[in-house]
Structures are given as C-alpha cells and as structure tokens.
Amino acid sequence: MASSPLHRLAAAIGRVAALPLRGLISFLILFDELARPLYRPAIRWLSERRFVARAEAAIARMPRFAILALLAAPFAVVEPLKLVSLIVIARGHVISGLIMLGLAYLASFVIVERIYNAGRKKLLTISWFARGMAVITDLRARTLDWVRRSPIHAFMLRTRDAVRSWWRARRI
C-alpha cells in the first residue's frame, strides 16, 4: 500500500526538522573524538584503580532502571554544560569557557562513560534505550567515516605525524 501524500509530507517535515538535532549530535561526536586523546592517560590511570573496579562491579549488579537513573544524573548535568561552555567561549570568555569545557569532558569521560560501560549490558535490555544507542552509534560511525574521507582529515594526520616526528627528533 502506497503512503498518502500527507504521510510523505509529514515524513519529509520530520526529516527536515531532525537536521538541526543531527547536526548538533554530529558536532558533539566530533568534539568528543577530538577531546578523547587528551584524556586517555587520565582515564587509563583511573580505570586501573581498585575502587573504580569495585564501583563498576557494584553498578553492574544493580537493576537496569537503577543504572539508568545513575547514568541520567551526571549526564543531565555534563552534556548541557558542554553546550553552555561553548556559549561562554562565544561570548568572549575563552579561558573560563575552555576550563568549563575541559571539566565537562573530564566528567563525561570519567563518570558517565564508566557508569555506561559498567551497566551497558543491562541498559541495552531497555528497548527504547537500545534503539537510541543504535541511532547514535550509526550517526557516530557515519560522521567519523565522512570526516576520515575528507581532505582536512588527511591534512591533520600529516600535520600530526610531522609534529610527532619533529618532537621525537628534538628529544633524542
């Protein structure tokens, strides 16, 4: 059965209306990918701590909706804080905005990701959560694929490699 013109129009409007949200999510994904290497040593060090392993084990034993509530609390603070920090930067308060952004990313990587990773198996048994994560994972993969195919990405990799090579030559 073919859909009616009204249904096609509604679907088209929905796709257009979703573009700003998809753009925002894509921007945040790219920003996360840029920030992650800066925090990798701190995350690695923290994940090796015994108290973190015990906390993750305790989270993994919790019921799935308790894990969701535990995840939602810091997520509801940290993610909007990233956007607010960009607004602060845009208004000319670059240093305080960068500090705020750095702390938001640190909290995101250290708290939100640890909770999510510890409870991921149970969280993905919640159907709407699993569908949402599938959409975000797909959008992330497509965004990163698009970036990796771009000439800017190739230029950035060449620049990174040249800086690393220059730095290693100076340290020896």
C-alpha positions as CSV (number, residue, x, y, z in Angstrom):
1,M,0.0,0.0,0.0
2,A,1.4,3.4,-1.0
3,S,1.6,6.1,1.6
4,S,-0.6,9.1,1.1
5,P,0.8,12.5,0.1
6,L,0.0,13.7,3.6
7,H,2.1,10.9,5.2
8,R,5.0,11.6,2.8
9,L,4.8,15.3,3.6
10,A,4.8,14.6,7.3
11,A,7.8,12.3,6.9
12,A,9.7,14.9,4.9
13,I,8.9,17.6,7.5
14,G,10.2,15.2,10.2
15,R,13.4,14.6,8.4
16,V,14.0,18.4,7.9
17,A,13.1,19.1,11.5
18,A,15.6,16.5,12.6
19,L,18.5,18.1,10.7
20,P,19.5,20.6,13.4
21,L,19.5,17.9,16.0
22,R,21.5,15.6,13.8
23,G,23.9,18.5,13.2
24,L,24.3,19.1,16.9
25,I,24.8,15.5,17.7
26,S,27.4,15.2,14.9
27,F,29.2,18.3,16.2
28,L,29.3,16.8,19.7
29,I,30.6,13.5,18.4
30,L,33.4,15.2,16.5
31,F,34.3,17.3,19.6
32,D,34.3,14.1,21.7
33,E,36.6,12.4,19.3
34,L,39.0,15.4,19.4
35,A,39.0,15.6,23.2
36,R,39.3,11.9,23.9
37,P,43.0,11.6,23.2
38,L,43.7,14.4,25.7
39,Y,42.1,12.5,28.5
40,R,43.2,8.9,27.5
41,P,46.1,8.8,30.0
42,A,43.9,10.0,32.9
43,I,41.2,7.6,32.0
44,R,43.6,4.7,31.8
45,W,45.1,5.6,35.2
46,L,41.7,5.9,36.8
47,S,40.4,2.7,35.3
48,E,43.3,0.8,36.9
49,R,42.3,1.9,40.4
50,R,40.8,-0.8,42.6
51,F,37.9,1.5,43.9
52,V,36.8,2.1,40.3
53,A,36.7,-1.6,39.6
54,R,34.7,-2.2,42.7
55,A,32.3,0.7,41.8
56,E,31.8,-0.7,38.3
57,A,31.1,-4.2,39.7
58,A,28.5,-2.7,42.1
59,I,26.9,-0.8,39.2
60,A,26.8,-4.0,37.0
61,R,24.9,-5.8,39.8
62,M,22.2,-3.0,40.0
63,P,18.8,-3.3,38.3
64,R,18.7,-1.8,34.8
65,F,16.5,1.2,35.7
66,A,18.6,2.0,38.7
67,I,21.7,2.0,36.4
68,L,19.7,4.3,34.0
69,A,18.9,6.7,36.8
70,L,22.5,6.6,38.0
71,L,23.6,7.4,34.4
72,A,21.0,10.1,33.8
73,A,22.0,12.2,36.8
74,P,25.6,13.2,35.7
75,F,24.6,13.0,32.0
76,A,21.9,15.6,32.6
77,V,24.5,18.0,34.1
78,V,27.5,17.3,32.0
79,E,26.1,17.3,28.4
80,P,24.3,20.7,28.7
81,L,27.4,22.1,30.4
82,K,29.4,21.3,27.2
83,L,27.0,23.5,25.3
84,V,26.9,26.2,27.9
85,S,30.7,26.3,27.8
86,L,30.7,26.9,24.1
87,I,28.3,29.8,24.6
88,V,30.6,31.2,27.2
89,I,33.5,30.9,24.7
90,A,31.4,32.5,22.0
91,R,30.7,35.5,24.3
92,G,34.4,36.2,24.7
93,H,35.2,34.4,27.9
94,V,37.6,32.0,26.2
95,I,39.7,30.9,29.2
96,S,36.8,30.3,31.6
97,G,34.8,28.6,28.8
98,L,37.7,26.3,27.9
99,I,38.1,25.4,31.6
100,M,34.4,24.7,31.9
101,L,34.5,22.6,28.7
102,G,37.6,20.7,29.8
103,L,35.9,19.9,33.2
104,A,32.7,18.8,31.4
105,Y,34.6,16.5,29.2
106,L,36.6,15.1,32.0
107,A,33.4,14.4,34.0
108,S,31.9,12.9,30.9
109,F,34.8,10.5,30.3
110,V,35.4,9.7,33.9
111,I,31.9,9.4,35.3
112,V,29.3,9.0,32.5
113,E,31.4,6.6,30.5
114,R,32.4,4.5,33.4
115,I,28.8,4.1,34.5
116,Y,27.6,3.4,31.0
117,N,30.4,0.8,30.4
118,A,29.7,-0.9,33.7
119,G,25.9,-1.1,33.1
120,R,25.8,-1.3,29.3
121,K,24.7,-5.0,29.1
122,K,21.6,-4.3,31.3
123,L,20.9,-0.8,29.8
124,L,20.7,-2.3,26.3
125,T,17.9,-4.6,27.5
126,I,15.7,-1.5,27.6
127,S,14.3,-1.4,24.1
128,W,14.0,2.3,23.6
129,F,17.5,2.8,25.1
130,A,18.9,0.2,22.8
131,R,17.2,1.8,19.7
132,G,18.5,5.2,20.7
133,M,22.1,3.9,21.2
134,A,21.8,2.2,17.8
135,V,20.9,5.5,16.2
136,I,23.7,7.4,18.0
137,T,26.2,4.7,17.2
138,D,25.2,4.7,13.5
139,L,25.3,8.5,13.4
140,R,28.7,8.5,15.0
141,A,30.1,5.9,12.6
142,R,28.8,7.8,9.5
143,T,30.1,11.1,10.9
144,L,33.5,9.7,11.6
145,D,33.6,8.0,8.2
146,W,32.7,11.3,6.5
147,V,35.5,13.1,8.4
148,R,38.0,10.4,7.7
149,R,37.3,10.7,3.9
150,S,37.8,14.5,4.0
151,P,41.0,16.2,2.8
152,I,41.1,18.2,6.1
153,H,41.4,14.9,8.0
154,A,44.3,13.8,5.7
155,F,46.0,17.1,6.2
156,M,45.5,16.9,10.0
157,L,47.0,13.4,10.1
158,R,50.0,14.6,8.0
159,T,50.5,17.6,10.3
160,R,50.2,15.4,13.4
161,D,52.8,13.0,12.1
162,A,55.1,15.8,11.1
163,V,54.8,17.4,14.6
164,R,55.4,14.0,16.3
165,S,58.5,13.4,14.1
166,W,59.8,16.8,14.8
167,W,59.2,16.3,18.6
168,R,60.9,12.9,18.6
169,A,63.9,14.4,16.8
170,R,64.3,17.1,19.4
171,R,64.0,14.7,22.4
172,I,66.8,12.4,21.3
